[in-house]
Amino acid sequence: MDAIVKNFPVLDDASGRPTQKEAEEAVRVLLRWAGEDPEREGLKDTPARVVKSYRELFSGYELVAEDVLGRTFEEVAGYDDMVLVKDIPFYSHCEHHMVPIIGKAHVAYLPNGRVLGLSKIARVVDIYGRRLQTQESMTAQIARAIDESLAPRGVAVMIEAEHMCMAMRGVQKQGSTTLTTTFTGTFQTEPAEQARFMTMLRGFK
């Protein structure tokens, strides 16, 4: 698929990023807008908690996938077949409504003399998941990061996710799942490799 791949800047204070105090005040404004009293006992510490949780939920902006993927291994004893890591859980947030996207990613690549540590793949999913996202962009970003850093013969990424913007608001269709895929290299040019990727996913269920 031809998703738009966006590069997200790593923010710092010099870029005009709001202070902790300003962020907490923004939460207080939203509480007042919702009809609440930010000064009541149960909400007094809520702005600080929200800002702290957002720092964790959106920590992907502080990380660069290429740095995580920088170390590779060449001692693979001649192995050149598919490497598949499936059912990688992630929690992201829809960039349109800032409500959760909950899902799992399946990532495969065909080595070209080098391999990644398996935990690196899961970390890349987290880096892009912990940002404001669309599922389409996240799928393409993961594939591109691995493709550019490892230069494998091909990368395949599939994401299955439930969007709370559909379940909690709007059409309110709970339990619906969105599926997206991105293929590069051999996975893109050879349908048989795409089929093998899908078959391996089903075979591990």
Phi, psi and omega per residue, in radians:
M1 nan 2.681 -3.092
D2 -1.793 1.210 3.111
A3 -1.364 2.676 3.075
I4 -1.383 2.125 -3.126
V5 -1.743 2.065 -3.085
K6 -1.828 2.433 3.024
N7 -1.619 2.147 -3.131
F8 -1.696 2.258 3.127
P9 -1.272 2.579 2.978
V10 -1.445 2.065 -3.027
L11 -1.479 2.627 2.992
D12 -2.552 3.060 -3.067
D13 -1.033 -0.575 -3.113
A14 -1.164 -0.349 -3.100
S15 -1.474 0.014 -3.113
G16 1.621 0.294 3.124
R17 -1.109 2.324 3.130
P18 -1.043 2.681 3.101
T19 -1.352 2.935 3.059
Q20 -0.988 -0.758 -3.124
K21 -1.099 -0.736 3.131
E22 -1.141 -0.689 3.123
A23 -1.125 -0.735 3.121
E24 -1.126 -0.661 3.111
E25 -1.139 -0.613 3.086
A26 -1.096 -0.670 3.092
V27 -1.141 -0.715 3.098
R28 -1.053 -0.703 3.103
V29 -1.064 -0.774 3.132
L30 -1.121 -0.659 3.103
L31 -1.109 -0.749 3.104
R32 -1.134 -0.704 3.134
W33 -1.085 -0.625 3.134
A34 -1.291 -0.179 3.130
G35 1.782 0.207 -3.104
E36 -1.728 2.939 3.063
D37 -1.907 1.830 -3.092
P38 -1.068 -0.259 -3.105
E39 -1.612 -0.096 3.124
R40 -1.242 2.750 -2.945
E41 -0.916 -0.815 -3.057
G42 -1.221 -0.264 -3.068
L43 -1.977 -0.071 -3.066
K44 -0.981 -0.714 -3.107
D45 -1.692 0.037 -3.096
T46 -1.077 -0.781 3.131
P47 -0.979 -0.748 3.127
A48 -1.152 -0.677 3.135
R49 -1.167 -0.715 -3.129
V50 -1.113 -0.795 3.141
V51 -1.092 -0.711 3.110
K52 -1.106 -0.748 -3.131
S53 -1.193 -0.649 3.107
Y54 -1.124 -0.614 3.111
R55 -1.057 -0.634 3.101
E56 -1.363 -0.803 -3.086
L57 -1.106 -0.531 -3.113
F58 -1.961 0.510 -3.109
S59 -1.191 -0.212 3.120
G60 -1.105 -0.401 3.108
Y61 -1.219 -0.338 -3.112
E62 -1.542 -0.113 -3.028
L63 -2.081 2.676 3.117
V64 -2.069 2.118 -3.065
A65 -1.024 -0.651 -3.108
E66 -1.098 -0.537 3.084
D67 -1.186 -0.726 3.138
V68 -1.142 -0.645 -3.069
L69 -1.527 0.064 -3.015
G70 -1.088 -0.591 -3.085
R71 -1.644 2.168 3.105
T72 -2.205 2.957 -3.085
F73 -2.171 2.316 3.141
E74 -1.755 -0.258 3.141
E75 -1.452 1.513 -3.070
V76 -2.054 0.155 3.088
A77 0.960 0.592 3.092
G78 1.459 0.057 -3.117
Y79 -1.196 2.236 3.132
D80 -2.427 0.292 -3.130
D81 -1.621 3.129 -3.029
M82 -1.086 2.410 2.971
V83 -1.940 2.108 -3.073
L84 -2.190 2.206 2.994
V85 -2.018 2.060 -3.044
K86 -2.032 2.889 3.076
D87 0.989 0.774 3.057
I88 -1.457 1.931 -3.094
P89 -1.276 2.585 3.062
F90 -2.607 2.757 3.068
Y91 -2.278 2.107 3.138
S92 -2.220 -3.028 3.116
H93 -2.381 2.339 3.115
C94 -1.127 2.258 -3.109
E95 -1.290 -0.210 -3.140
H96 -1.514 -0.621 -3.082
H97 -2.211 -0.096 -3.130
M98 0.999 0.678 3.011
V99 -2.010 2.829 -2.958
P100 -1.157 2.601 2.876
I101 -2.043 2.145 -3.087
I102 -2.082 2.172 -3.085
G103 -2.873 -2.862 3.109
K104 -2.482 2.584 -3.127
A105 -2.010 2.541 3.033
H106 -2.125 2.167 -3.034
V107 -2.257 2.275 3.108
A108 -2.347 2.681 3.010
Y109 -2.594 2.761 3.088
L110 -1.848 1.946 -3.045
P111 -1.064 2.637 3.059
N112 -2.267 0.960 3.127
G113 1.704 -0.274 -3.134
R114 -2.369 2.670 3.091
V115 -2.299 2.835 3.094
L116 -1.765 2.661 2.906
G117 -1.103 2.382 -3.021
L118 -1.069 -0.579 -3.137
S119 -1.150 -0.419 -3.139
K120 -1.124 -0.642 -3.137
I121 -1.122 -0.785 3.115
A122 -1.102 -0.639 3.141
R123 -1.175 -0.644 3.107
V124 -1.136 -0.692 3.072
V125 -1.035 -0.751 3.127
D126 -1.130 -0.726 -3.113
I127 -1.009 -0.831 -3.121
Y128 -1.386 -0.471 3.098
G129 -1.208 -0.614 -3.087
R130 -1.513 0.889 3.055
R131 -2.528 2.886 2.967
L132 -1.214 2.273 -2.923
Q133 -2.478 2.843 2.688
T134 -1.945 2.620 -3.111
Q135 -1.112 -0.641 -3.138
E136 -1.073 -0.808 -3.132
S137 -1.146 -0.738 -3.122
M138 -1.056 -0.721 3.126
T139 -1.051 -0.815 -3.124
A140 -1.203 -0.636 -3.126
Q141 -1.123 -0.751 3.128
I142 -1.070 -0.818 -3.119
A143 -1.093 -0.775 -3.104
R144 -1.122 -0.746 -3.113
A145 -1.049 -0.776 3.136
I146 -1.211 -0.717 -3.119
D147 -1.086 -0.777 -3.082
E148 -1.313 -0.591 -3.082
S149 -1.428 -0.664 -3.037
L150 -1.720 -0.438 -3.042
A151 0.915 0.933 3.099
P152 -1.370 3.118 3.083
R153 -1.300 -0.314 3.110
G154 3.128 2.719 3.111
V155 -2.286 2.462 3.057
A156 -2.259 2.276 3.114
V157 -2.303 2.289 3.024
M158 -2.230 2.350 3.076
I159 -2.163 2.296 3.021
E160 -2.028 2.242 -3.068
A161 -2.663 2.673 2.994
E162 -1.848 2.339 -3.091
H163 -1.834 2.064 -3.125
M164 -1.165 -0.333 3.078
C165 -1.189 -0.349 3.035
M166 -1.642 -0.507 -3.065
A167 -1.513 -0.633 -3.025
M168 -1.685 -0.372 -3.049
R169 -2.488 -3.110 3.068
G170 1.033 -2.124 -3.093
V171 -1.272 -0.307 3.089
Q172 0.891 0.997 3.120
K173 -1.852 1.590 -3.120
Q174 -1.244 2.491 3.044
G175 1.525 -0.098 3.106
S176 -1.308 2.483 -3.076
T177 -2.104 2.408 3.077
T178 -1.832 2.350 -3.103
L179 -2.086 2.235 3.084
T180 -2.299 2.621 3.117
T181 -2.400 2.640 2.957
T182 -2.411 2.351 3.111
F183 -2.201 2.442 3.046
T184 -2.234 2.849 3.036
G185 1.012 -2.312 -3.090
T186 -1.074 -0.591 3.108
F187 -1.118 -0.516 -3.122
Q188 -1.446 -0.626 -3.037
T189 -1.602 -0.346 -3.103
E190 -2.084 1.798 -3.135
P191 -0.957 -0.509 -3.138
A192 -1.112 -0.605 3.117
E193 -1.262 -0.656 3.031
Q194 -1.040 -0.770 -3.131
A195 -1.115 -0.668 3.138
R196 -1.171 -0.675 3.067
F197 -1.020 -0.852 3.141
M198 -1.117 -0.675 3.135
T199 -1.150 -0.717 3.109
M200 -1.116 -0.674 3.088
L201 -1.060 -0.846 3.141
R202 -1.151 -0.616 -3.105
G203 -1.178 -0.438 -3.118
F204 -1.560 -0.062 -3.094
K205 -1.119 nan nan
